[in-house]
Amino acid sequence: MSEQKTVTDGRRYRAYQIIGIVVAVLFLALGVVAYLAGGGPIIASIAVVGGLAVLIVSIVMMVRS
């Protein structure tokens, strides 16, 4: 029974990491779109930094698990 729980938990965390990568890519795209739409470099850099942070955390957690 515990083996099945471990497999299910591993899949759940893998799904969270993939969702994190997708969200990171969306933030990076949002930063580029904000800059091109005239939102200014500060707004774009906030989105890009946030996207990179989420991407790095997702990749690190994926490697560790």
MODELLER restraints for C-alpha pairs under 7 A, 6 or more apart:
rsr = mdl.restraints
at = mdl.atoms
rsr.add(forms.Gaussian(group=physical.xy_distance, feature=features.Distance(at['CA:14:A'], at['CA:62:A']), mean=6.98, stdev=0.5))
rsr.add(forms.Gaussian(group=physical.xy_distance, feature=features.Distance(at['CA:17:A'], at['CA:58:A']), mean=5.12, stdev=0.5))
rsr.add(forms.Gaussian(group=physical.xy_distance, feature=features.Distance(at['CA:17:A'], at['CA:62:A']), mean=6.36, stdev=0.5))
rsr.add(forms.Gaussian(group=physical.xy_distance, feature=features.Distance(at['CA:20:A'], at['CA:54:A']), mean=6.40, stdev=0.5))
rsr.add(forms.Gaussian(group=physical.xy_distance, feature=features.Distance(at['CA:20:A'], at['CA:55:A']), mean=6.74, stdev=0.5))
rsr.add(forms.Gaussian(group=physical.xy_distance, feature=features.Distance(at['CA:20:A'], at['CA:58:A']), mean=5.74, stdev=0.5))
rsr.add(forms.Gaussian(group=physical.xy_distance, feature=features.Distance(at['CA:21:A'], at['CA:55:A']), mean=5.39, stdev=0.5))
rsr.add(forms.Gaussian(group=physical.xy_distance, feature=features.Distance(at['CA:21:A'], at['CA:58:A']), mean=6.12, stdev=0.5))
rsr.add(forms.Gaussian(group=physical.xy_distance, feature=features.Distance(at['CA:24:A'], at['CA:51:A']), mean=4.24, stdev=0.5))
rsr.add(forms.Gaussian(group=physical.xy_distance, feature=features.Distance(at['CA:24:A'], at['CA:52:A']), mean=6.51, stdev=0.5))
rsr.add(forms.Gaussian(group=physical.xy_distance, feature=features.Distance(at['CA:24:A'], at['CA:54:A']), mean=5.43, stdev=0.5))
rsr.add(forms.Gaussian(group=physical.xy_distance, feature=features.Distance(at['CA:24:A'], at['CA:55:A']), mean=5.18, stdev=0.5))
rsr.add(forms.Gaussian(group=physical.xy_distance, feature=features.Distance(at['CA:25:A'], at['CA:51:A']), mean=6.52, stdev=0.5))
rsr.add(forms.Gaussian(group=physical.xy_distance, feature=features.Distance(at['CA:27:A'], at['CA:47:A']), mean=5.56, stdev=0.5))
rsr.add(forms.Gaussian(group=physical.xy_distance, feature=features.Distance(at['CA:27:A'], at['CA:48:A']), mean=6.32, stdev=0.5))
rsr.add(forms.Gaussian(group=physical.xy_distance, feature=features.Distance(at['CA:27:A'], at['CA:50:A']), mean=6.88, stdev=0.5))
rsr.add(forms.Gaussian(group=physical.xy_distance, feature=features.Distance(at['CA:27:A'], at['CA:51:A']), mean=4.74, stdev=0.5))
rsr.add(forms.Gaussian(group=physical.xy_distance, feature=features.Distance(at['CA:28:A'], at['CA:47:A']), mean=6.29, stdev=0.5))
rsr.add(forms.Gaussian(group=physical.xy_distance, feature=features.Distance(at['CA:28:A'], at['CA:48:A']), mean=4.87, stdev=0.5))
rsr.add(forms.Gaussian(group=physical.xy_distance, feature=features.Distance(at['CA:28:A'], at['CA:51:A']), mean=5.21, stdev=0.5))
rsr.add(forms.Gaussian(group=physical.xy_distance, feature=features.Distance(at['CA:30:A'], at['CA:47:A']), mean=6.57, stdev=0.5))
rsr.add(forms.Gaussian(group=physical.xy_distance, feature=features.Distance(at['CA:31:A'], at['CA:44:A']), mean=4.15, stdev=0.5))
rsr.add(forms.Gaussian(group=physical.xy_distance, feature=features.Distance(at['CA:31:A'], at['CA:45:A']), mean=6.54, stdev=0.5))
rsr.add(forms.Gaussian(group=physical.xy_distance, feature=features.Distance(at['CA:31:A'], at['CA:47:A']), mean=4.76, stdev=0.5))
rsr.add(forms.Gaussian(group=physical.xy_distance, feature=features.Distance(at['CA:31:A'], at['CA:48:A']), mean=5.27, stdev=0.5))
rsr.add(forms.Gaussian(group=physical.xy_distance, feature=features.Distance(at['CA:32:A'], at['CA:44:A']), mean=6.35, stdev=0.5))
rsr.add(forms.Gaussian(group=physical.xy_distance, feature=features.Distance(at['CA:34:A'], at['CA:43:A']), mean=6.97, stdev=0.5))
rsr.add(forms.Gaussian(group=physical.xy_distance, feature=features.Distance(at['CA:34:A'], at['CA:44:A']), mean=5.56, stdev=0.5))
rsr.add(forms.Gaussian(group=physical.xy_distance, feature=features.Distance(at['CA:35:A'], at['CA:41:A']), mean=5.99, stdev=0.5))
rsr.add(forms.Gaussian(group=physical.xy_distance, feature=features.Distance(at['CA:35:A'], at['CA:44:A']), mean=5.29, stdev=0.5))
